């Protein structure tokens, strides 16, 4: 499982979603980028963790940070 977290600027709540694999999480990020007219700028890319600054094309500034990382579901939550 992979978790996509988008920490938005301007003190808005983070957007968090869980995906079955990294490809699905990346597709969800691509949807967000399209909807918000952003480009991703890589910060940290490893096997277990990917982090991007999301730059608004209209404003030319970072409006959010996105992270895709391995997520181990909590067995106690079931």
N, C-alpha and C positions, 0 to 999 in steps of 0.2 A: 504494500500500500504506500501511496505517496500523498503528502499534504501540500497543497498550494495555499500560500498565505500572501495576501496583497495588503501591505500596510500603506494606507492612503495618507497623504499630507492633510493639513488643515484639521487635524484632530478628529477625523472621521473614524468610525469603527473599522477594524481590519475585516477583510473578506477571506474566509477560510473554507476550503473544500477538500474532500478526501477522494482520491482516485485509485483505481486498481493498479495502475502502472504509471511510469514516468511519461510515456507517450500521451496518455490521456490527460495528465496534469498539464503537460506542455500545450496540448490542444485547447484546454480551458484558458490558459494564459493567453494564447493567440486570440481567442475570442474576446477576452478583456482588452487586449491591445487594439483590436479592430474597433470595438465599441467606444473606446476612449481616445482613439486617434493618437496612439503612443508608439514609440520605438523602445525596445529593450536594450539597455547598455549593460553588458555582463560585468559583475563585480567579482564573484567567486564561483568557479565551476569545478566541482569534484564529482566522483562517482555517487556520493550520497547526498550532495547538496548543490543547488544552483541558485544564485542570487543575482537579481537584476535591478538597476535603477530604471524606472519607467519615465521616459522623457516625453512630455506633451509636444506634439509637432507644432501646434498653434502658439503655445506660450514659450517654447524652447527652454523649459525648466523641468526638473524632476518633480513629478506629482505623486509618485508612489514607489515603493520597493516591493518586488515580488520574490518569493522564495519557494522553491520546490525541493522537498526533502523527504527522505525515507520516513515512514510513519508506522510505528508498531502499535496497533490497536490495544487498548487496555482490556485485558481479559476479564477484569472485575466489572467492567461496564456492561457486559452481556447478560 
